[in-house]
Amino acid sequence: MKEWNAGSPARVNLDEVTTYAGPYHPFARVKFGSFYPVVEGYKNTVAAGMRFNASDPLGLRTFDLTAAVSPGKERLHLKLGYDGVPWRVRVGYNATDFYDLFGPTKVSRKGEFASVSYHHYLIFERPRTFEYTMNTAYYGGLDTLPDYQNIRAPFRQYETASGHLDYRDLRKTLAAVDDEYGFRWTPTSSVNHVAGDFFPRFYGTYDRGFLLPIDHSSLWLRSAAGKSFGDRDNPFANFFFGAFGNNYIDYQEVRRYRDFYSFPGLDLNEVGGVNFGRLTAEWTLPPIRFRRVGVPSLYTNWARVALFSSALRTGQTVYDVGAQIDFSLVMFSNLESTFSVGYANAMQKGRDSHEVMVSLKLLR
């Protein structure tokens, strides 16, 4: 044991082990890091190619390039990304996405695009944070809207600029698995430029949660409203709503029914309008804890159930009622994932429709 002892740090000669002293310039230290084959989705086809990565040693400036081909009409696919806080840049041509292989929500689009965003925190005192994001983007060669996969684009070119604020003060008690009380508000403004016309629009959300007498149970009221100053007949001026939005295998937030553009029970982008108002009530039940379910390499230790109901007004009034249950999954002892199952029934104009959602979110 004496021979294995590392000894006192005071015995290390710092002058001998120091290789450089001075300012750190991330861009000057960016080097090629790795490349590997990838398989991704493009609309309803599969694309295969290579991904290349480069970054500085601390990961403050990262670049990635993906080049792929597919058997469809748009054979070539390219996308380039840069991340360097507070900036983020994305450029693509018939861009692909891995999670499009596991629809129904797809983000791959025909045509070229370029976007630049800037993100910064005004307050970072967890659990209280206040941040803003500014973004501008150009799209060309479109066949569907960038934000709504099921809506045909009447024009091939489109420019947009937006600003987004996000203030949250969300809290939870000891042993909780989700936020239990607090509030959050998010105003957003944007302007779209299409075929020489400008379509400004504004929308915002406000969520408020209240603790209930039952341990780890809370009631949430979630509201959203928006207005677009554009022609209702132009899809670029409209908001669209519908569906849970989760993919069968996913990487985003599992509780997507909380997003203002989601509306479980409807199809994706089924309902739209230039103005909207929405109110959702959600009851999160106490989580169920499991003492022994699974094996050391794959087990679950809790399940969480939420019941929700929404009313949406946008040219017509739509209601829904639904539920979602989430199971924690721990793989290989410490890799956490979430398996979710949801069901919702939507009612509009005397017609009912329903939706079943099954999703596995990989890793935390």
MOQUI-V612196 format. One record per residue. N is the residue number from 1. RES is the residue in one small letter. SS is DSSP state (H for helix, E for strand, L for the rest). NEAR is the number of other C-alpha atoms within 10 Angstrom. Layout:
n:N res:RES ss:SS near:NEAR
n:N res:RES ss:SS near:NEAR
//
This chain:
n:1 res:m ss:L near:4
n:2 res:k ss:L near:6
n:3 res:e ss:L near:6
n:4 res:w ss:L near:6
n:5 res:n ss:L near:7
n:6 res:a ss:L near:7
n:7 res:g ss:L near:10
n:8 res:s ss:L near:7
n:9 res:p ss:H near:8
n:10 res:a ss:H near:7
n:11 res:r ss:H near:7
n:12 res:v ss:L near:10
n:13 res:n ss:L near:9
n:14 res:l ss:H near:10
n:15 res:d ss:H near:7
n:16 res:e ss:H near:7
n:17 res:v ss:H near:8
n:18 res:t ss:L near:8
n:19 res:t ss:L near:7
n:20 res:y ss:L near:7
n:21 res:a ss:L near:6
n:22 res:g ss:L near:5
n:23 res:p ss:L near:6
n:24 res:y ss:L near:10
n:25 res:h ss:L near:11
n:26 res:p ss:L near:16
n:27 res:f ss:H near:13
n:28 res:a ss:H near:9
n:29 res:r ss:H near:13
n:30 res:v ss:L near:18
n:31 res:k ss:E near:14
n:32 res:f ss:E near:14
n:33 res:g ss:E near:14
n:34 res:s ss:E near:11
n:35 res:f ss:E near:14
n:36 res:y ss:E near:10
n:37 res:p ss:E near:12
n:38 res:v ss:E near:14
n:39 res:v ss:E near:17
n:40 res:e ss:E near:23
n:41 res:g ss:E near:22
n:42 res:y ss:E near:26
n:43 res:k ss:L near:23
n:44 res:n ss:L near:14
n:45 res:t ss:E near:13
n:46 res:v ss:E near:19
n:47 res:a ss:E near:24
n:48 res:a ss:E near:17
n:49 res:g ss:E near:17
n:50 res:m ss:E near:14
n:51 res:r ss:E near:18
n:52 res:f ss:E near:16
n:53 res:n ss:E near:16
n:54 res:a ss:E near:18
n:55 res:s ss:E near:22
n:56 res:d ss:L near:18
n:57 res:p ss:L near:13
n:58 res:l ss:L near:11
n:59 res:g ss:L near:13
n:60 res:l ss:L near:14
n:61 res:r ss:L near:21
n:62 res:t ss:E near:23
n:63 res:f ss:E near:20
n:64 res:d ss:E near:19
n:65 res:l ss:E near:17
n:66 res:t ss:E near:24
n:67 res:a ss:E near:21
n:68 res:a ss:E near:22
n:69 res:v ss:E near:20
n:70 res:s ss:E near:19
n:71 res:p ss:L near:11
n:72 res:g ss:L near:13
n:73 res:k ss:L near:6
n:74 res:e ss:L near:13
n:75 res:r ss:L near:12
n:76 res:l ss:E near:17
n:77 res:h ss:E near:22
n:78 res:l ss:E near:18
n:79 res:k ss:E near:21
n:80 res:l ss:E near:18
n:81 res:g ss:E near:17
n:82 res:y ss:E near:18
n:83 res:d ss:E near:17
n:84 res:g ss:E near:16
n:85 res:v ss:L near:12
n:86 res:p ss:L near:11
n:87 res:w ss:E near:16
n:88 res:r ss:E near:17
n:89 res:v ss:E near:18
n:90 res:r ss:E near:16
n:91 res:v ss:E near:19
n:92 res:g ss:E near:23
n:93 res:y ss:E near:22
n:94 res:n ss:L near:22
n:95 res:a ss:L near:25
n:96 res:t ss:L near:32
n:97 res:d ss:E near:19
n:98 res:f ss:H near:18
n:99 res:y ss:H near:20
n:100 res:d ss:H near:23
n:101 res:l ss:H near:22
n:102 res:f ss:H near:17
n:103 res:g ss:L near:17
n:104 res:p ss:L near:19
n:105 res:t ss:L near:21
n:106 res:k ss:L near:23
n:107 res:v ss:L near:19
n:108 res:s ss:L near:22
n:109 res:r ss:L near:24
n:110 res:k ss:L near:22
n:111 res:g ss:L near:19
n:112 res:e ss:E near:19
n:113 res:f ss:E near:23
n:114 res:a ss:E near:18
n:115 res:s ss:E near:18
n:116 res:v ss:E near:16
n:117 res:s ss:E near:18
n:118 res:y ss:E near:16
n:119 res:h ss:E near:16
n:120 res:h ss:E near:14
n:121 res:y ss:E near:15
n:122 res:l ss:E near:13
n:123 res:i ss:E near:11
n:124 res:f ss:E near:11
n:125 res:e ss:E near:10
n:126 res:r ss:L near:11
n:127 res:p ss:L near:11
n:128 res:r ss:E near:15
n:129 res:t ss:E near:16
n:130 res:f ss:E near:19
n:131 res:e ss:E near:16
n:132 res:y ss:E near:17
n:133 res:t ss:E near:17
n:134 res:m ss:E near:18
n:135 res:n ss:E near:18
n:136 res:t ss:E near:18
n:137 res:a ss:E near:18
n:138 res:y ss:E near:16
n:139 res:y ss:E near:22
n:140 res:g ss:E near:16
n:141 res:g ss:L near:17
n:142 res:l ss:L near:20
n:143 res:d ss:L near:17
n:144 res:t ss:E near:19
n:145 res:l ss:L near:20
n:146 res:p ss:L near:19
n:147 res:d ss:L near:14
n:148 res:y ss:L near:20
n:149 res:q ss:L near:19
n:150 res:n ss:L near:16
n:151 res:i ss:L near:17
n:152 res:r ss:E near:14
n:153 res:a ss:L near:19
n:154 res:p ss:L near:15
n:155 res:f ss:L near:17
n:156 res:r ss:L near:15
n:157 res:q ss:L near:18
n:158 res:y ss:E near:21
n:159 res:e ss:E near:18
n:160 res:t ss:E near:18
n:161 res:a ss:E near:18
n:162 res:s ss:E near:18
n:163 res:g ss:E near:17
n:164 res:h ss:E near:17
n:165 res:l ss:E near:18
n:166 res:d ss:E near:18
n:167 res:y ss:E near:19
n:168 res:r ss:E near:18
n:169 res:d ss:E near:17
n:170 res:l ss:E near:19
n:171 res:r ss:E near:17
n:172 res:k ss:L near:16
n:173 res:t ss:L near:13
n:174 res:l ss:L near:7
n:175 res:a ss:L near:8
n:176 res:a ss:L near:14
n:177 res:v ss:L near:15
n:178 res:d ss:L near:16
n:179 res:d ss:L near:17
n:180 res:e ss:L near:22
n:181 res:y ss:E near:21
n:182 res:g ss:E near:18
n:183 res:f ss:E near:20
n:184 res:r ss:E near:18
n:185 res:w ss:E near:18
n:186 res:t ss:E near:18
n:187 res:p ss:E near:18
n:188 res:t ss:E near:18
n:189 res:s ss:E near:18
n:190 res:s ss:E near:18
n:191 res:v ss:E near:19
n:192 res:n ss:E near:19
n:193 res:h ss:E near:17
n:194 res:v ss:E near:18
n:195 res:a ss:L near:11
n:196 res:g ss:L near:6
n:197 res:d ss:E near:9
n:198 res:f ss:E near:16
n:199 res:f ss:E near:18
n:200 res:p ss:E near:18
n:201 res:r ss:E near:21
n:202 res:f ss:E near:17
n:203 res:y ss:E near:20
n:204 res:g ss:E near:19
n:205 res:t ss:E near:20
n:206 res:y ss:E near:17
n:207 res:d ss:E near:21
n:208 res:r ss:E near:18
n:209 res:g ss:E near:21
n:210 res:f ss:E near:15
n:211 res:l ss:E near:17
n:212 res:l ss:L near:15
n:213 res:p ss:L near:8
n:214 res:i ss:L near:9
n:215 res:d ss:L near:12
n:216 res:h ss:L near:21
n:217 res:s ss:L near:20
n:218 res:s ss:E near:22
n:219 res:l ss:E near:20
n:220 res:w ss:E near:20
n:221 res:l ss:E near:17
n:222 res:r ss:E near:22
n:223 res:s ss:E near:21
n:224 res:a ss:E near:21
n:225 res:a ss:E near:19
n:226 res:g ss:E near:20
n:227 res:k ss:E near:20
n:228 res:s ss:E near:22
n:229 res:f ss:L near:15
n:230 res:g ss:L near:19
n:231 res:d ss:L near:13
n:232 res:r ss:L near:15
n:233 res:d ss:L near:10
n:234 res:n ss:L near:14
n:235 res:p ss:H near:21
n:236 res:f ss:H near:26
n:237 res:a ss:H near:25
n:238 res:n ss:L near:22
n:239 res:f ss:E near:23
n:240 res:f ss:E near:23
n:241 res:f ss:E near:24
n:242 res:g ss:L near:20
n:243 res:a ss:E near:25
n:244 res:f ss:L near:29
n:245 res:g ss:L near:24
n:246 res:n ss:L near:26
n:247 res:n ss:L near:22
n:248 res:y ss:L near:19
n:249 res:i ss:E near:18
n:250 res:d ss:E near:21
n:251 res:y ss:L near:16
n:252 res:q ss:L near:13
n:253 res:e ss:L near:13
n:254 res:v ss:L near:21
n:255 res:r ss:L near:16
n:256 res:r ss:H near:16
n:257 res:y ss:H near:24
n:258 res:r ss:H near:20
n:259 res:d ss:L near:15
n:260 res:f ss:L near:22
n:261 res:y ss:L near:21
n:262 res:s ss:L near:20
n:263 res:f ss:E near:33
n:264 res:p ss:L near:33
n:265 res:g ss:L near:24
n:266 res:l ss:L near:25
n:267 res:d ss:L near:20
n:268 res:l ss:L near:22
n:269 res:n ss:L near:19
n:270 res:e ss:L near:14
n:271 res:v ss:E near:21
n:272 res:g ss:E near:20
n:273 res:g ss:E near:21
n:274 res:v ss:L near:22
n:275 res:n ss:E near:21
n:276 res:f ss:E near:22
n:277 res:g ss:E near:18
n:278 res:r ss:E near:21
n:279 res:l ss:E near:19
n:280 res:t ss:E near:21
n:281 res:a ss:E near:19
n:282 res:e ss:E near:20
n:283 res:w ss:E near:19
n:284 res:t ss:E near:23
n:285 res:l ss:L near:19
n:286 res:p ss:L near:17
n:287 res:p ss:L near:22
n:288 res:i ss:E near:12
n:289 res:r ss:E near:12
n:290 res:f ss:L near:12
n:291 res:r ss:L near:9
n:292 res:r ss:L near:10
n:293 res:v ss:L near:12
n:294 res:g ss:E near:13
n:295 res:v ss:E near:12
n:296 res:p ss:L near:13
n:297 res:s ss:L near:12
n:298 res:l ss:E near:15
n:299 res:y ss:E near:19
n:300 res:t ss:L near:22
n:301 res:n ss:L near:16
n:302 res:w ss:E near:16
n:303 res:a ss:E near:20
n:304 res:r ss:E near:18
n:305 res:v ss:E near:18
n:306 res:a ss:E near:20
n:307 res:l ss:E near:18
n:308 res:f ss:E near:21
n:309 res:s ss:E near:19
n:310 res:s ss:E near:22
n:311 res:a ss:E near:18
n:312 res:l ss:E near:23
n:313 res:r ss:E near:17
n:314 res:t ss:L near:21
n:315 res:g ss:L near:12
n:316 res:q ss:L near:12
n:317 res:t ss:E near:15
n:318 res:v ss:E near:21
n:319 res:y ss:E near:21
n:320 res:d ss:E near:22
n:321 res:v ss:E near:21
n:322 res:g ss:E near:21
n:323 res:a ss:E near:19
n:324 res:q ss:E near:21
n:325 res:i ss:E near:19
n:326 res:d ss:E near:20
n:327 res:f ss:E near:20
n:328 res:s ss:E near:20
n:329 res:l ss:E near:26
n:330 res:v ss:E near:21
n:331 res:m ss:E near:16
n:332 res:f ss:L near:12
n:333 res:s ss:L near:12
n:334 res:n ss:L near:12
n:335 res:l ss:E near:13
n:336 res:e ss:E near:17
n:337 res:s ss:E near:17
n:338 res:t ss:E near:21
n:339 res:f ss:E near:20
n:340 res:s ss:E near:21
n:341 res:v ss:E near:16
n:342 res:g ss:E near:22
n:343 res:y ss:E near:18
n:344 res:a ss:E near:24
n:345 res:n ss:E near:19
n:346 res:a ss:E near:24
n:347 res:m ss:E near:17
n:348 res:q ss:E near:14
n:349 res:k ss:L near:8
n:350 res:g ss:L near:6
n:351 res:r ss:E near:8
n:352 res:d ss:E near:14
n:353 res:s ss:E near:14
n:354 res:h ss:E near:17
n:355 res:e ss:E near:16
n:356 res:v ss:E near:15
n:357 res:m ss:E near:18
n:358 res:v ss:E near:16
n:359 res:s ss:E near:20
n:360 res:l ss:E near:21
n:361 res:k ss:E near:21
n:362 res:l ss:L near:15
n:363 res:l ss:L near:15
n:364 res:r ss:L near:13
//
